[in-house]
């Protein structure tokens, strides 16, 4: 492992991922090796003391570093950092944003499970997220949208949670296309446990399971919020399918909006509380309404591959509504 990558791994064990204080330290000392040495000497940025929790972890760093490297190898994970051909540079945009709900900054590195190459997979990608307790309407919309986008070469990124996340992953898998799951736990942990088979299908299908949490870590609420910034940062656009007014999915939408990514929502019935947050996002000008994959492709500045091929042949590329009846 390169010195820089190993130093970044060590730093990731010192602080909770997404801690804004680590971003301040990194901006003050961009070289990870030099930053680690400074913190080990007990010198925080601008003459400040190193936070007590960090100091305790620094004291056990050699042991913890050996353990996570062993656990990562045993689980078939790899540690990907900036400078690697597999690193998606879009994540670095996170370093330019103020904290949101206690999280900020690009990850020091990512633990990756699967044979796919991360940067290649997310080069043209859309995050599909939404309510855990979704309706059958929302699940169907998410799965069909994901399948159509994946079939056109767009990789679906989501969080492997119950509801819309799982529907998005399954839609991509249904057309035998890779998908990327970003977890709030370690990448070796099946989270949620009921989705162990789904996560195996993602890996076996050429996709990836990704996390900034060390191997073995379990998800807690704050980690879902910090994970959301990664889903936004890894994607070139984001679609929310069903989100109540206080849904965590709107946190992901806010990250994507602040990153300048195209943000979209699928409309729901006006009587459905599960779509209250998505409708509010449209009213607030935070998202564009989309109803099918062609709308998403348009927002991303992409052409529908079937229509593009038909247009290149001079063929209108499909039946009109009257012809289809």
Buried (B, 14 or more C-beta within 10 A) or exposed (E): EEEBBBBBBBBBBBBBBBBBBBBBBBEEBEEBBEBBEBBBEEBBBEEEEBBEEBBEBBEEBEEBBEBBBEBBEEBEBBBBBBEBEBBBEBBBBBEEBEBBBEBBBBBBBBBBBBEBBBBEBBEBBBBBBBBBEBBEBBBBBBBBBBBBBBBBEBBBBBBBBBBBBBBBBBBBBBEEBBBBBBBBBBBBBBBBEEBEEBBEBBBEBBBBBBBBBBBBBEBEEBBBBBBBBBBBBBBBBBBBBBBBEEBBBBBBBBBBBBBEBBBBBBBBEEEBEBBBBBBBBBEEEBBBEBEBBBBBBBBBEBBBEBBBEBEEEEEEBEEEEEEEE
